[in-house]
Amino acid sequence: MSNETSRHNDCRNFVPVDVAKGICRVRNELIAIDTPTCQKFDPLPKCKNCANFTATENTLGVCEADKNKPWAFEDLIAVTCAMYRAQ
């Protein structure tokens, strides 16, 4: 995942406050979710960054790691997923 295509809510250093803004733990200031990320960008594990995820339509996809191949949203946070594999 590159910094150019990433949003602040794709970073481990971002703490959401509401749907539009959050706090950057690096700069310790309030920021909008959709503003450019900084050099301290640390990718947050999400399904869309997983080698086991296959996108199907819009923001929906399939988790290929599970034998049942369940649906998954691309922005689903996968920090605790034992099957997560970074691309």
MODELLER restraints for C-alpha pairs under 7 A, 6 or more apart:
rsr = mdl.restraints
at = mdl.atoms
rsr.add(forms.Gaussian(group=physical.xy_distance, feature=features.Distance(at['CA:1:A'], at['CA:49:A']), mean=6.92, stdev=0.5))
rsr.add(forms.Gaussian(group=physical.xy_distance, feature=features.Distance(at['CA:3:A'], at['CA:37:A']), mean=6.24, stdev=0.5))
rsr.add(forms.Gaussian(group=physical.xy_distance, feature=features.Distance(at['CA:6:A'], at['CA:37:A']), mean=6.91, stdev=0.5))
rsr.add(forms.Gaussian(group=physical.xy_distance, feature=features.Distance(at['CA:7:A'], at['CA:33:A']), mean=6.18, stdev=0.5))
rsr.add(forms.Gaussian(group=physical.xy_distance, feature=features.Distance(at['CA:7:A'], at['CA:34:A']), mean=5.34, stdev=0.5))
rsr.add(forms.Gaussian(group=physical.xy_distance, feature=features.Distance(at['CA:7:A'], at['CA:35:A']), mean=6.57, stdev=0.5))
rsr.add(forms.Gaussian(group=physical.xy_distance, feature=features.Distance(at['CA:7:A'], at['CA:36:A']), mean=6.43, stdev=0.5))
rsr.add(forms.Gaussian(group=physical.xy_distance, feature=features.Distance(at['CA:7:A'], at['CA:37:A']), mean=6.26, stdev=0.5))
rsr.add(forms.Gaussian(group=physical.xy_distance, feature=features.Distance(at['CA:8:A'], at['CA:14:A']), mean=6.19, stdev=0.5))
rsr.add(forms.Gaussian(group=physical.xy_distance, feature=features.Distance(at['CA:8:A'], at['CA:33:A']), mean=5.05, stdev=0.5))
rsr.add(forms.Gaussian(group=physical.xy_distance, feature=features.Distance(at['CA:8:A'], at['CA:34:A']), mean=6.39, stdev=0.5))
rsr.add(forms.Gaussian(group=physical.xy_distance, feature=features.Distance(at['CA:8:A'], at['CA:35:A']), mean=6.82, stdev=0.5))
rsr.add(forms.Gaussian(group=physical.xy_distance, feature=features.Distance(at['CA:8:A'], at['CA:37:A']), mean=5.75, stdev=0.5))
rsr.add(forms.Gaussian(group=physical.xy_distance, feature=features.Distance(at['CA:9:A'], at['CA:33:A']), mean=5.90, stdev=0.5))
rsr.add(forms.Gaussian(group=physical.xy_distance, feature=features.Distance(at['CA:10:A'], at['CA:43:A']), mean=5.95, stdev=0.5))
rsr.add(forms.Gaussian(group=physical.xy_distance, feature=features.Distance(at['CA:10:A'], at['CA:44:A']), mean=5.39, stdev=0.5))
rsr.add(forms.Gaussian(group=physical.xy_distance, feature=features.Distance(at['CA:11:A'], at['CA:41:A']), mean=5.84, stdev=0.5))
rsr.add(forms.Gaussian(group=physical.xy_distance, feature=features.Distance(at['CA:11:A'], at['CA:42:A']), mean=5.17, stdev=0.5))
rsr.add(forms.Gaussian(group=physical.xy_distance, feature=features.Distance(at['CA:11:A'], at['CA:43:A']), mean=4.82, stdev=0.5))
rsr.add(forms.Gaussian(group=physical.xy_distance, feature=features.Distance(at['CA:11:A'], at['CA:44:A']), mean=4.96, stdev=0.5))
rsr.add(forms.Gaussian(group=physical.xy_distance, feature=features.Distance(at['CA:12:A'], at['CA:42:A']), mean=5.54, stdev=0.5))
rsr.add(forms.Gaussian(group=physical.xy_distance, feature=features.Distance(at['CA:12:A'], at['CA:43:A']), mean=6.08, stdev=0.5))
rsr.add(forms.Gaussian(group=physical.xy_distance, feature=features.Distance(at['CA:12:A'], at['CA:44:A']), mean=4.90, stdev=0.5))
rsr.add(forms.Gaussian(group=physical.xy_distance, feature=features.Distance(at['CA:13:A'], at['CA:24:A']), mean=5.79, stdev=0.5))
rsr.add(forms.Gaussian(group=physical.xy_distance, feature=features.Distance(at['CA:13:A'], at['CA:25:A']), mean=5.17, stdev=0.5))
rsr.add(forms.Gaussian(group=physical.xy_distance, feature=features.Distance(at['CA:13:A'], at['CA:26:A']), mean=6.46, stdev=0.5))
rsr.add(forms.Gaussian(group=physical.xy_distance, feature=features.Distance(at['CA:13:A'], at['CA:42:A']), mean=6.84, stdev=0.5))
rsr.add(forms.Gaussian(group=physical.xy_distance, feature=features.Distance(at['CA:14:A'], at['CA:22:A']), mean=6.51, stdev=0.5))
rsr.add(forms.Gaussian(group=physical.xy_distance, feature=features.Distance(at['CA:14:A'], at['CA:23:A']), mean=5.79, stdev=0.5))
rsr.add(forms.Gaussian(group=physical.xy_distance, feature=features.Distance(at['CA:14:A'], at['CA:24:A']), mean=4.84, stdev=0.5))
rsr.add(forms.Gaussian(group=physical.xy_distance, feature=features.Distance(at['CA:14:A'], at['CA:25:A']), mean=6.21, stdev=0.5))
rsr.add(forms.Gaussian(group=physical.xy_distance, feature=features.Distance(at['CA:15:A'], at['CA:22:A']), mean=5.34, stdev=0.5))
rsr.add(forms.Gaussian(group=physical.xy_distance, feature=features.Distance(at['CA:15:A'], at['CA:23:A']), mean=5.09, stdev=0.5))
rsr.add(forms.Gaussian(group=physical.xy_distance, feature=features.Distance(at['CA:15:A'], at['CA:24:A']), mean=6.46, stdev=0.5))
rsr.add(forms.Gaussian(group=physical.xy_distance, feature=features.Distance(at['CA:16:A'], at['CA:22:A']), mean=4.10, stdev=0.5))
rsr.add(forms.Gaussian(group=physical.xy_distance, feature=features.Distance(at['CA:16:A'], at['CA:23:A']), mean=6.42, stdev=0.5))
rsr.add(forms.Gaussian(group=physical.xy_distance, feature=features.Distance(at['CA:20:A'], at['CA:32:A']), mean=5.87, stdev=0.5))
rsr.add(forms.Gaussian(group=physical.xy_distance, feature=features.Distance(at['CA:20:A'], at['CA:33:A']), mean=5.71, stdev=0.5))
rsr.add(forms.Gaussian(group=physical.xy_distance, feature=features.Distance(at['CA:21:A'], at['CA:30:A']), mean=6.87, stdev=0.5))
rsr.add(forms.Gaussian(group=physical.xy_distance, feature=features.Distance(at['CA:21:A'], at['CA:31:A']), mean=5.54, stdev=0.5))
rsr.add(forms.Gaussian(group=physical.xy_distance, feature=features.Distance(at['CA:21:A'], at['CA:32:A']), mean=4.25, stdev=0.5))
rsr.add(forms.Gaussian(group=physical.xy_distance, feature=features.Distance(at['CA:21:A'], at['CA:33:A']), mean=5.13, stdev=0.5))
rsr.add(forms.Gaussian(group=physical.xy_distance, feature=features.Distance(at['CA:22:A'], at['CA:30:A']), mean=5.60, stdev=0.5))
rsr.add(forms.Gaussian(group=physical.xy_distance, feature=features.Distance(at['CA:22:A'], at['CA:31:A']), mean=5.54, stdev=0.5))
rsr.add(forms.Gaussian(group=physical.xy_distance, feature=features.Distance(at['CA:22:A'], at['CA:32:A']), mean=6.43, stdev=0.5))
rsr.add(forms.Gaussian(group=physical.xy_distance, feature=features.Distance(at['CA:22:A'], at['CA:33:A']), mean=6.71, stdev=0.5))
rsr.add(forms.Gaussian(group=physical.xy_distance, feature=features.Distance(at['CA:23:A'], at['CA:29:A']), mean=5.44, stdev=0.5))
rsr.add(forms.Gaussian(group=physical.xy_distance, feature=features.Distance(at['CA:23:A'], at['CA:30:A']), mean=4.52, stdev=0.5))
rsr.add(forms.Gaussian(group=physical.xy_distance, feature=features.Distance(at['CA:23:A'], at['CA:31:A']), mean=5.90, stdev=0.5))
rsr.add(forms.Gaussian(group=physical.xy_distance, feature=features.Distance(at['CA:24:A'], at['CA:30:A']), mean=6.48, stdev=0.5))
rsr.add(forms.Gaussian(group=physical.xy_distance, feature=features.Distance(at['CA:24:A'], at['CA:31:A']), mean=6.69, stdev=0.5))
rsr.add(forms.Gaussian(group=physical.xy_distance, feature=features.Distance(at['CA:45:A'], at['CA:77:A']), mean=6.03, stdev=0.5))
rsr.add(forms.Gaussian(group=physical.xy_distance, feature=features.Distance(at['CA:45:A'], at['CA:78:A']), mean=5.15, stdev=0.5))
rsr.add(forms.Gaussian(group=physical.xy_distance, feature=features.Distance(at['CA:45:A'], at['CA:79:A']), mean=5.49, stdev=0.5))
rsr.add(forms.Gaussian(group=physical.xy_distance, feature=features.Distance(at['CA:46:A'], at['CA:74:A']), mean=6.77, stdev=0.5))
rsr.add(forms.Gaussian(group=physical.xy_distance, feature=features.Distance(at['CA:46:A'], at['CA:75:A']), mean=5.70, stdev=0.5))
rsr.add(forms.Gaussian(group=physical.xy_distance, feature=features.Distance(at['CA:46:A'], at['CA:76:A']), mean=5.45, stdev=0.5))
rsr.add(forms.Gaussian(group=physical.xy_distance, feature=features.Distance(at['CA:46:A'], at['CA:77:A']), mean=4.38, stdev=0.5))
rsr.add(forms.Gaussian(group=physical.xy_distance, feature=features.Distance(at['CA:46:A'], at['CA:78:A']), mean=4.80, stdev=0.5))
rsr.add(forms.Gaussian(group=physical.xy_distance, feature=features.Distance(at['CA:47:A'], at['CA:53:A']), mean=6.00, stdev=0.5))
rsr.add(forms.Gaussian(group=physical.xy_distance, feature=features.Distance(at['CA:47:A'], at['CA:73:A']), mean=7.00, stdev=0.5))
rsr.add(forms.Gaussian(group=physical.xy_distance, feature=features.Distance(at['CA:47:A'], at['CA:74:A']), mean=5.00, stdev=0.5))
rsr.add(forms.Gaussian(group=physical.xy_distance, feature=features.Distance(at['CA:47:A'], at['CA:75:A']), mean=6.21, stdev=0.5))
rsr.add(forms.Gaussian(group=physical.xy_distance, feature=features.Distance(at['CA:47:A'], at['CA:76:A']), mean=5.64, stdev=0.5))
rsr.add(forms.Gaussian(group=physical.xy_distance, feature=features.Distance(at['CA:47:A'], at['CA:77:A']), mean=6.57, stdev=0.5))
rsr.add(forms.Gaussian(group=physical.xy_distance, feature=features.Distance(at['CA:47:A'], at['CA:78:A']), mean=6.10, stdev=0.5))
rsr.add(forms.Gaussian(group=physical.xy_distance, feature=features.Distance(at['CA:48:A'], at['CA:74:A']), mean=4.43, stdev=0.5))
rsr.add(forms.Gaussian(group=physical.xy_distance, feature=features.Distance(at['CA:48:A'], at['CA:75:A']), mean=6.35, stdev=0.5))
rsr.add(forms.Gaussian(group=physical.xy_distance, feature=features.Distance(at['CA:49:A'], at['CA:86:A']), mean=5.93, stdev=0.5))
rsr.add(forms.Gaussian(group=physical.xy_distance, feature=features.Distance(at['CA:49:A'], at['CA:87:A']), mean=5.97, stdev=0.5))
rsr.add(forms.Gaussian(group=physical.xy_distance, feature=features.Distance(at['CA:50:A'], at['CA:84:A']), mean=5.80, stdev=0.5))
rsr.add(forms.Gaussian(group=physical.xy_distance, feature=features.Distance(at['CA:50:A'], at['CA:85:A']), mean=5.13, stdev=0.5))
rsr.add(forms.Gaussian(group=physical.xy_distance, feature=features.Distance(at['CA:50:A'], at['CA:86:A']), mean=4.85, stdev=0.5))
rsr.add(forms.Gaussian(group=physical.xy_distance, feature=features.Distance(at['CA:50:A'], at['CA:87:A']), mean=5.54, stdev=0.5))
rsr.add(forms.Gaussian(group=physical.xy_distance, feature=features.Distance(at['CA:51:A'], at['CA:85:A']), mean=5.45, stdev=0.5))
rsr.add(forms.Gaussian(group=physical.xy_distance, feature=features.Distance(at['CA:51:A'], at['CA:86:A']), mean=5.82, stdev=0.5))
rsr.add(forms.Gaussian(group=physical.xy_distance, feature=features.Distance(at['CA:51:A'], at['CA:87:A']), mean=4.80, stdev=0.5))
rsr.add(forms.Gaussian(group=physical.xy_distance, feature=features.Distance(at['CA:52:A'], at['CA:63:A']), mean=5.75, stdev=0.5))
rsr.add(forms.Gaussian(group=physical.xy_distance, feature=features.Distance(at['CA:52:A'], at['CA:64:A']), mean=5.01, stdev=0.5))
rsr.add(forms.Gaussian(group=physical.xy_distance, feature=features.Distance(at['CA:52:A'], at['CA:65:A']), mean=5.41, stdev=0.5))
rsr.add(forms.Gaussian(group=physical.xy_distance, feature=features.Distance(at['CA:52:A'], at['CA:85:A']), mean=6.84, stdev=0.5))
rsr.add(forms.Gaussian(group=physical.xy_distance, feature=features.Distance(at['CA:53:A'], at['CA:61:A']), mean=6.66, stdev=0.5))
rsr.add(forms.Gaussian(group=physical.xy_distance, feature=features.Distance(at['CA:53:A'], at['CA:62:A']), mean=5.76, stdev=0.5))
rsr.add(forms.Gaussian(group=physical.xy_distance, feature=features.Distance(at['CA:53:A'], at['CA:63:A']), mean=4.82, stdev=0.5))
rsr.add(forms.Gaussian(group=physical.xy_distance, feature=features.Distance(at['CA:53:A'], at['CA:64:A']), mean=5.98, stdev=0.5))
rsr.add(forms.Gaussian(group=physical.xy_distance, feature=features.Distance(at['CA:54:A'], at['CA:61:A']), mean=5.38, stdev=0.5))
rsr.add(forms.Gaussian(group=physical.xy_distance, feature=features.Distance(at['CA:54:A'], at['CA:62:A']), mean=5.23, stdev=0.5))
rsr.add(forms.Gaussian(group=physical.xy_distance, feature=features.Distance(at['CA:54:A'], at['CA:63:A']), mean=6.55, stdev=0.5))
rsr.add(forms.Gaussian(group=physical.xy_distance, feature=features.Distance(at['CA:54:A'], at['CA:64:A']), mean=6.99, stdev=0.5))
rsr.add(forms.Gaussian(group=physical.xy_distance, feature=features.Distance(at['CA:55:A'], at['CA:61:A']), mean=4.02, stdev=0.5))
rsr.add(forms.Gaussian(group=physical.xy_distance, feature=features.Distance(at['CA:55:A'], at['CA:62:A']), mean=6.42, stdev=0.5))
rsr.add(forms.Gaussian(group=physical.xy_distance, feature=features.Distance(at['CA:59:A'], at['CA:73:A']), mean=5.77, stdev=0.5))
rsr.add(forms.Gaussian(group=physical.xy_distance, feature=features.Distance(at['CA:59:A'], at['CA:74:A']), mean=5.50, stdev=0.5))
rsr.add(forms.Gaussian(group=physical.xy_distance, feature=features.Distance(at['CA:60:A'], at['CA:71:A']), mean=6.93, stdev=0.5))
rsr.add(forms.Gaussian(group=physical.xy_distance, feature=features.Distance(at['CA:60:A'], at['CA:72:A']), mean=5.92, stdev=0.5))
rsr.add(forms.Gaussian(group=physical.xy_distance, feature=features.Distance(at['CA:60:A'], at['CA:73:A']), mean=4.66, stdev=0.5))
rsr.add(forms.Gaussian(group=physical.xy_distance, feature=features.Distance(at['CA:60:A'], at['CA:74:A']), mean=5.99, stdev=0.5))
rsr.add(forms.Gaussian(group=physical.xy_distance, feature=features.Distance(at['CA:61:A'], at['CA:71:A']), mean=5.64, stdev=0.5))
rsr.add(forms.Gaussian(group=physical.xy_distance, feature=features.Distance(at['CA:61:A'], at['CA:72:A']), mean=5.25, stdev=0.5))
rsr.add(forms.Gaussian(group=physical.xy_distance, feature=features.Distance(at['CA:61:A'], at['CA:73:A']), mean=6.04, stdev=0.5))
rsr.add(forms.Gaussian(group=physical.xy_distance, feature=features.Distance(at['CA:61:A'], at['CA:74:A']), mean=6.58, stdev=0.5))
rsr.add(forms.Gaussian(group=physical.xy_distance, feature=features.Distance(at['CA:62:A'], at['CA:69:A']), mean=5.85, stdev=0.5))
rsr.add(forms.Gaussian(group=physical.xy_distance, feature=features.Distance(at['CA:62:A'], at['CA:70:A']), mean=5.67, stdev=0.5))
rsr.add(forms.Gaussian(group=physical.xy_distance, feature=features.Distance(at['CA:62:A'], at['CA:71:A']), mean=4.54, stdev=0.5))
rsr.add(forms.Gaussian(group=physical.xy_distance, feature=features.Distance(at['CA:62:A'], at['CA:72:A']), mean=5.49, stdev=0.5))
rsr.add(forms.Gaussian(group=physical.xy_distance, feature=features.Distance(at['CA:63:A'], at['CA:69:A']), mean=5.21, stdev=0.5))
rsr.add(forms.Gaussian(group=physical.xy_distance, feature=features.Distance(at['CA:63:A'], at['CA:70:A']), mean=5.68, stdev=0.5))
rsr.add(forms.Gaussian(group=physical.xy_distance, feature=features.Distance(at['CA:63:A'], at['CA:71:A']), mean=6.36, stdev=0.5))
rsr.add(forms.Gaussian(group=physical.xy_distance, feature=features.Distance(at['CA:63:A'], at['CA:72:A']), mean=6.31, stdev=0.5))
rsr.add(forms.Gaussian(group=physical.xy_distance, feature=features.Distance(at['CA:65:A'], at['CA:83:A']), mean=6.37, stdev=0.5))
rsr.add(forms.Gaussian(group=physical.xy_distance, feature=features.Distance(at['CA:78:A'], at['CA:84:A']), mean=6.59, stdev=0.5))
